[in-house]
Amino acid sequence: METDNFLLKDKIDNGILRLTLNNSKHQNTLSDAMMKSLKKELSDVAINESIRVVILAANGPIFCAGHDLKEITEARNNEDLGYAYFEKLFNTCSELMQLIVNNPKPIIAEVNGIATAAGCQLVASCDLAIGSDKAKFATPGVNIGLFCSTPMVALSRNISNKHAMEMLLTGEMIDAKKAKEIGLINNNVSSKNLMQETLKLAKKVASKSSMTLKVGKHAFYAQSSLDLSEAYKYTSKVMLDNILKDDAKEGIDAFINKRDPEWKDK
C-alpha cells in the first residue's frame, strides 16, 4: 500500500485500484492538497492499462465533508476578500469531478460515513456507489447561506428533479436506504459487508473488456446531453465502431460457442 498523506493507494488483484481518502482528522475535506492528490491519481489511472476499475473509499466516520470551511474563512482575509482563492477552489473542484466522469475506467464510491456538499458531489460523480448503514448524504449549503450549486450539477444528473431540489432546498441529511430509493447509490449494505460487496461489484465490472467499458462509459455520458434523435445517431456510430473491434468479435464468438471470452482489450 502506498500513501501520500492524503490518499492511500492499494492495488488489488483483477486490475482493481483502491483509493482511500486518508485525512479523517479534517473530515476528509476537499482541501487544495486533497484535490491535488485525487487529480494526480485519477489522471494516472486514466492512462494506466493495468488498472481496470477504481474503488474510492475513505477512512473515518466522515466520507467527505466537502470543502474546508476553515480554509474558506481564512481566504476572506486576503486583499481581494478571497476572490482569487474561491475562483481557483471551485474551478479545481469542477475539474476533479469531470476527471471522474471522463475517466475511461469505471469508478465506484464505497461510502461508510457522511458525505456532504462537495463530498456528496464526489459520490454522485462516480459511476457506481454503495453505501453502508453508516452512510448519510446531504447538500447542506443552504443552511450556511452558500447554495450547493456545483454539487447540484452531479446530484441533478443522478436523481430526479424533485428529489434533488428537496435535498438542495432543505439541506437535510438522508440515510443510505433513502439514497438508494432515489438513485443516488446503487445499494446499501451493512458496514461489515461493505468492502466485500464493493469488491464483488468491482470484480464483476473488471472482468469485462476494458475497451468495451471505455467505449460504453464515454458514450453514456455523451449521449445524455443530446436530444433523442441526436442520441440515437451518435450511439449508432459508437456501436458501428465498437462492433468492428477485436473484443466484440471475440465476445460474440464466445457467447455463441458457450465459452469464456479472452479479452485483448482492443
Secondary structure, 3 states (H helix, E strand, C coil): CEECCCEEEEEEHHHEEEEEECCHHHCCCCCHHHHHHHHHHHHHHHHCCCCCEEEEEECCCEEECCCCHHHHHHHCCCCCCCHHHHHHHHHHHHHHHHHHHHCCCCEEEEECCEEECHHHHHHHHCCEEEEECCCEEECHHHHHCCCCHHHHHHHHCCCCHHHHHHHHHHCCCEEHHHHHHHCCCCEEECHHHHHHHHHHHHHHHHCCCHHHHHHHHHHHHHHCCCCHHHHHHHHHHHHHHHHCCHHHHHHHHHHHCCCCCCCCCC
